[in-house]
Amino acid sequence: MTIDLYAWPTPNAYKISIFLEEAGVPYRVLPVDIGRGDQFAPDFLAISPNNRMPAIVDPEGPGATPISVFESGAILVYLAEKVGQFLPADARSRVRVLEWLFWQMAGVGPMIGQAGHFVRYAPEKIPYAIERYTNEAKRLTQVLDRQLGGHDFVAGDYSIADMAIYPWMHLAAKAYVTLGEYPNVDRWLRALAARPGVARGMAIMQEQRIRRPLTDEERAMLFGKAQLERR
């Protein structure tokens, strides 16, 4: 079994590469250049109806037939159930993991993503928007810090919840959050960074990372009307 991972170097994609590395599942990365508009290609649309990566194709899905899965949270649950790792079978423990996975999906990703947009990418600096989203990023970090005060990992044992939250908190710690204010998050980030599987998962596609200002075409493809025109 080799999983096809459609990805670009973003926190949501790193969630999946971390899982695959940690679980020892063979996979190949198929780049989806979101600045160029690859996410709107008809072949990719058939896999990811929301025109967003990551997505996967498992050639050995249910009934020994291929299956595609989009949305990073759904991918993590699918893979964890398939390989029997990082998602507890016990009902109470499973609920704890899913709570924190969906907390990431509903809050951490969107809020830290918006903070990043208004700090780094918005064509004009809007103080209200910057304050709104960076404050929420800090509030969410505070929530995580409280949770980690009584746990080595987010939901008890190491799980898909940690894998989902880590890439986004890693980003926040580099840009919007002073880790000295959140010692439990700091300790947790260091512990995960030291895991070889996490390091390998975070290293995928580093050569494709954009380390320069976006071009007008990339900005339009990622944030502007070009998204609507390509649908």
C-alpha positions in Angstrom: 0.0 0.0 0.0 1.3 3.4 -1.0 -0.8 6.4 -0.2 -0.9 9.3 -2.7 -0.7 12.5 -0.8 -1.7 15.6 -2.7 0.0 18.5 -0.9 1.8 21.8 -0.7 4.0 22.9 2.2 1.4 24.2 4.6 0.4 23.3 8.1 -2.7 21.3 6.9 -0.5 19.2 4.6 2.1 18.6 7.3 -0.6 17.0 9.5 -0.9 14.2 7.0 2.8 13.7 6.3 3.5 13.6 10.0 1.0 10.8 10.4 2.3 8.8 7.5 5.9 9.1 8.8 4.9 8.3 12.4 2.8 5.3 11.3 5.4 4.1 8.8 3.0 4.1 5.9 4.5 4.3 2.5 3.4 7.3 0.5 4.4 9.6 -2.3 3.8 13.3 -2.4 2.1 14.8 -5.5 2.6 18.5 -5.4 -0.5 20.8 -5.7 0.9 24.3 -6.4 -1.8 26.4 -4.9 -0.1 29.6 -6.1 -0.3 28.4 -9.7 -3.8 27.2 -9.4 -3.3 23.4 -9.5 -6.1 23.0 -6.9 -8.6 24.0 -9.6 -7.6 21.3 -12.1 -10.5 18.9 -13.0 -8.5 15.8 -11.9 -7.9 17.3 -8.5 -11.5 18.6 -8.2 -12.6 14.9 -8.5 -10.6 14.1 -5.4 -11.1 17.3 -3.4 -14.5 19.0 -4.2 -13.5 22.0 -2.1 -10.5 22.7 -4.3 -8.2 22.5 -1.3 -5.3 20.3 -0.4 -4.4 18.1 1.3 -6.2 15.1 -0.1 -5.2 11.5 -0.4 -5.9 8.5 -2.6 -5.7 5.1 -0.9 -5.4 2.4 -3.6 -6.4 -0.2 -1.1 -9.5 1.4 0.4 -12.6 -0.3 1.8 -13.5 -3.4 -0.1 -10.0 -3.5 -1.6 -10.9 -0.7 -4.0 -9.4 2.8 -4.2 -10.8 5.7 -2.2 -10.1 9.4 -2.1 -10.4 11.5 1.1 -10.3 15.2 1.4 -10.2 17.5 4.5 -7.2 17.0 6.8 -9.3 16.0 9.8 -11.2 13.4 7.9 -7.9 12.1 6.4 -6.4 11.7 9.9 -9.4 9.8 11.2 -9.4 7.6 8.1 -5.8 6.7 8.3 -5.8 6.2 12.0 -8.7 3.7 11.7 -7.1 2.0 8.7 -3.7 1.3 10.4 -5.0 1.1 14.0 -2.7 3.7 15.4 -3.0 7.1 17.2 -6.8 7.0 17.7 -7.9 5.0 20.8 -10.4 2.2 20.5 -11.7 2.9 24.0 -14.8 5.1 23.6 -14.0 7.7 26.3 -10.4 8.1 25.1 -11.5 8.3 21.5 -13.9 11.1 22.3 -11.1 13.1 24.0 -8.9 12.8 20.9 -11.7 13.8 18.6 -12.6 16.8 20.7 -9.2 18.2 20.4 -8.9 17.3 16.7 -12.1 19.2 16.0 -10.9 22.0 18.2 -8.0 22.4 15.9 -10.1 22.2 12.8 -12.7 24.7 14.0 -10.4 27.2 15.8 -6.6 26.8 15.7 -6.3 26.5 11.9 -8.8 29.2 10.9 -7.8 31.7 13.5 -4.0 31.3 13.2 -4.5 31.3 9.4 -6.4 34.6 9.5 -3.7 36.1 11.8 -1.1 35.1 9.2 -3.1 36.5 6.4 -3.6 40.0 7.9 0.0 40.2 9.2 1.8 38.8 6.2 -0.4 38.9 3.1 -3.1 41.6 3.3 -2.4 44.4 0.9 -3.0 46.9 3.6 -2.4 46.7 7.3 -5.7 46.7 9.2 -5.0 47.1 12.9 -8.4 45.8 14.0 -8.0 42.6 12.0 -4.4 42.0 13.1 -5.4 42.6 16.8 -8.6 40.4 16.4 -6.9 37.4 15.0 -3.6 37.5 16.9 -5.5 37.9 20.2 -7.5 34.8 19.3 -4.4 32.9 18.4 -3.0 33.8 21.8 -6.3 32.8 23.5 -6.2 29.4 21.8 -2.6 28.9 22.8 -3.7 29.7 26.4 -6.4 27.0 26.2 -3.8 24.5 24.9 -1.4 25.5 27.6 -4.0 24.8 30.3 -4.7 21.4 28.8 -1.1 20.4 28.6 -0.6 21.4 32.2 -1.9 18.0 33.2 -0.9 15.9 30.2 2.3 15.0 28.3 0.2 15.1 25.1 -3.0 16.9 24.2 -5.5 14.1 24.8 -3.5 11.8 27.0 -1.4 9.5 24.8 0.2 10.8 21.6 -2.5 10.9 18.9 -3.8 12.5 15.8 -4.9 15.4 17.9 -1.2 16.3 18.5 -0.4 15.8 14.9 -3.2 18.1 13.8 -2.3 20.9 16.3 1.4 20.8 16.1 2.1 22.4 12.6 -0.2 25.3 13.4 1.2 26.0 16.8 4.7 25.7 15.4 3.7 28.4 13.0 2.1 30.6 15.7 5.2 30.2 17.9 7.4 31.6 15.1 5.2 34.6 14.4 2.4 35.5 16.9 3.0 33.8 20.2 5.7 34.3 22.8 6.4 30.8 24.2 7.7 32.1 27.5 4.1 32.9 28.3 3.0 29.3 27.7 5.5 26.9 29.2 3.5 23.8 28.7 3.0 24.5 25.0 6.7 25.2 24.8 7.6 21.9 26.4 5.1 20.1 24.1 6.4 21.7 21.0 10.0 20.7 21.9 8.9 17.2 22.6 7.2 16.8 19.3 10.0 18.5 17.3 12.3 15.9 18.7 10.3 13.0 17.3 12.0 11.7 14.1 8.6 11.1 12.4 7.5 14.7 13.1 10.8 16.1 11.8 10.5 14.1 8.6 6.8 15.0 8.1 7.6 18.7 8.5 10.5 18.5 6.0 8.4 17.5 3.0 8.5 19.9 0.0 10.8 22.4 1.6 12.2 23.3 -1.8 8.7 24.5 -2.8 8.2 26.8 0.2 7.7 30.4 -0.9 10.2 32.6 0.9 9.5 35.8 -1.0 6.6 38.2 -1.4 3.7 36.8 -3.4 3.3 37.8 -7.0 0.1 39.5 -8.0 -0.9 36.3 -9.8 -0.3 34.1 -6.8 -2.2 36.6 -4.5 -5.2 36.5 -6.9 -5.1 32.7 -7.0 -4.9 32.3 -3.3 -7.1 35.1 -2.0 -8.8 36.9 -4.9 -11.4 36.5 -7.6 -9.3 34.1 -9.5 -10.6 31.4 -7.1 -14.1 32.1 -8.3 -13.2 32.3 -12.0 -11.5 29.0 -12.0 -14.3 27.0 -10.4 
